[in-house]
Amino acid sequence: MSRAFNFSAGPATIPEEVLRQAAAEMLDWNGTGMSVMEMSHRSADYAPVIEGAAADLRELLGVPANYKILFLQGGALAENAIVPMNMMRGRASADYVDTGIWSTKSITEARRYGGVEIIASAKDSGYDRIPPLETWTPSRDAAYLHLCTNETIGGIEYQWTPDVRALYAGDVPLVADVSSHFLSRPLDVSRYGLVYGGAQKNVSMAGLTFVIVRDDLIGEAHPLCPSAFDYKVVADNDSMFNTPPTYAIYLAGLVFQWLKRRPAAIGRPELTPLEAIETLNVAKAKALYDALDASDFYSTRVVKQDRSRMNVTFFLPDEASTKRFVAESAAAGLKGLKGHRAVGGIRASIYNAMPIEGVHALIAFMRDFERANG
Ligand code: PMP
């Protein structure tokens, strides 16, 4: 067996240790004589799986006691509708910052449920940066402010969190789609009203959506919001109003345990798990961006201070060499490097589970390719 280095943006690479454990436990989990995916979600056997995953996530992020952790389905795109249905709370509109394709999708969907004010946009510069805070024009009476804090397609990431109390004279909850950099670095949940994302990048397999929401913000969902997506209903039922994605939650739990082992694994027991993984992510991103910056053959478009640590986007001189790069890298065991069809080029997604060896292999491949084609 040989495992490829998988640079896919999502569903994405999962730690090999986690896959091995899941494989070993597939037929008989914990002496139950069945796989986790065959168990009733209401059984005594399953209870510790979902409760353990929620507790470990709370511990990893230091989620304050007044926040609910919800496990849902539908992915981040469903949340684009579910968030306004829950968070408009009778107000007329919400503020959105437009940083690329994913925030544009959030905006388009939210417009079906209420007013949307785009208070800042990076569209005019081709989504190559986070619009500087001084250019934001917050509106009065916004129900919430929505950001996509890592744009998976463009490869731009907030390296800072806006201070909503300074931006608005009042408590306007900050809502963020954190799908593609969740758990890649520490996150101060208390600065947000709500964070959400699809699990299929840094958390688990596809099928699980996570929401972390401040409890005073729930309970005012739109009357037409499906009960299964009403955060209050889901919270009151401990994410078991209906059948949750049981196996994806189990796998997330294994990933959380893997994260908790990172400080010891890298010989830095003094770090928290998210500090440890951040250290690794910084090193991986730096190695790759340094290689790109040192080359005249490859180019990047994102301004340096807003570069994503998770999704590294870059370009070759022309379409023909891009196609060759994608084909030859795949043949060399470096999979999933083709850029999103909307922007072209190359995208290397280097999530938590991508080992540094994968990044080094990519850099070596890039050098060889440049030598042969440059
Ligand atoms: N937001 C972001 C930032 C994403 O990266 C993605 C998926 N790549 C989505 C939303 C959509 O997620 P899903 O396919 O789970 O609905």
Residues whose N, C-alpha, C, O or C-beta is under 5 A from the ligand:
A	BS01	PMP	G10 G74 G75 A76 L77 A78 W102 N150 T152 D177 S179 S180 G198
